[in-house]
Amino acid sequence: MTQEIFDAIWSLRKNSTAAYLSYVDKQGFPNTRAMLILEHDHIKTQYLSTNTSSGKIPALLANPKASLYYCDPDHYQGVLFVGDIEVCTDAETKAFLWREGFEKYYPKGVTDPDYCVLKLTVHKGSHYHGLHNTAFLPEELEQPP
């Protein structure tokens, strides 16, 4: 992997305010949801927050295979992370992602039973830009080339 691709992947990861979560529902159909990104310091493990009552939760519990896609549509560039999602309801993980203003969605605060965290453990990925796809393993993004 070149330094340019390494930097582009990290830039997309750090500068995106939304990512697209894809998973397979209980009927076997693909689903994609735009998700708010709140944590930007990890590649191998990525976190999202959502409602425990969301339809995503039963689907992800039944089949944890999922992907996150970050993109810059103005420059035809994107990065895909593929892995397994864990639905986290423990206090420590929920507190890690909690932000001021979440009370609007979770009126009982960080302990609200309708608040949970999705933790994606990345197994592989690919970067697309300029008609080129570059496959990578998350370990390749821990240290610059």
N, C-alpha and C positions, 0 to 999 in steps of 0.2 A: 504494500500500500504506500502511495506517495504521501508526502507531507501535505500537499494540496488537498487530497481526498480526506485525510485525517482531519485537517482543519475544517473542511466543509461539513463533515459529519458532526463534529463537535459544535460548530456554529449553528447548524440546523437544530440540534438538540437543545442548545442553550437559549436560542433566540425565538423559538416557537412558543406561542402562547396556547396553542392547541395541537393535539395529535389525534389521529384517527385510530380508534381501537376496533379491531376486527376479530370476530369469534364466530362459532357455529352454534345456532340455537338448538333447542331440544328436538326440533323437527328436521334438523340437518341442513338448514338454510344458513347462508352466510349473512352476518349482520355487521354493520359498521356504525360507530358512534363517534362524534367529535367529543373529545375530552379535554378539560382544562388541565394544563400542566403547571404544577406547583413546585416541583423539585427538579433541579437541573445538574446535579453534581455526579450522577452515576450513569454508567452505560450498561453494565451487566445486570444491574437491578434498577428498575424504574417503577415509580409509584404514581398512582392516580387515586383520586377520591371519588366516591359515588354513594348513592343511596342503597342501603341494604335491601330495600323494597323494590329496587330496579329489576326489570326483567333480565338484565345481564347476569345477575347473581346466580340464579338457578342454572342458567346455561353454562356459566364458567365453572360452577361446582361440578356439573356433569361432565364437562369437557374443558380442561384448563388450557388447551392449546389456543394461542392467540397471537396477534401481532399489533404493533404500534407503528404508525407511519407519520413522519414529520415531513412537511414539504414547504417549498418556496415556489408557489405556482408562477410567479412573475418571471422566475429564472429557470423554470422547468427542471427543478432539482428536488430530490427527495431521498429520505433514508428510511429503510424498513428494518424493524427489529422483530424477530420471531422467537417465541419461547412459551413458557408456561406461566399462567397467572394463578396466584394464591389470593383468596379473599381473606383479608386480615380484619379481625374485629377486636384484637387485643388492645389494651389501653396504651401501651408503649408505641405501637405503630400508628394508632389513631392520633396520638398527641404529636408525633413527629410531623405529620402532614397538616395538622390543624392550623387554620389561619383566622385572623380577626375578620369578622364579617360572615363566617360560616353559620353563625347563629340564625341568619336569615333562612337557611335551608335546614338546619339542625337545631331547633329551638332549645333542646335540652343540653346543648353544648357538646364538648368532646366525648361525653359518655352517652350521647344520644344513640339508642339502638338502631336508628335508621342511617347512621353514619358508619361507613366502612372504607377501607383502603384496599386497592388492588395493587398487588406487587408482582410485576412481570420480571421473571428471571430469563434473561436473553440467552439464547443458544447460538443464534447466527443472525446475520443481517446482510443488507445490500444497499449500496449507494448508487443513485442514478443521476447523471448530469451529462449533458453534451453527447447524447447517444451512446454513453458508456455505462455499463453496470459493473460495479465492483463488489464482489462478495467478500464478507469478512466474518471473523469470529470476534466476540466481544473482547477477548484478551488482547487483540491487536490494537485496541483503542485505549488501553491503559497507559501506555507510554508512547510518546511521539516517535515516528520512524527515524 
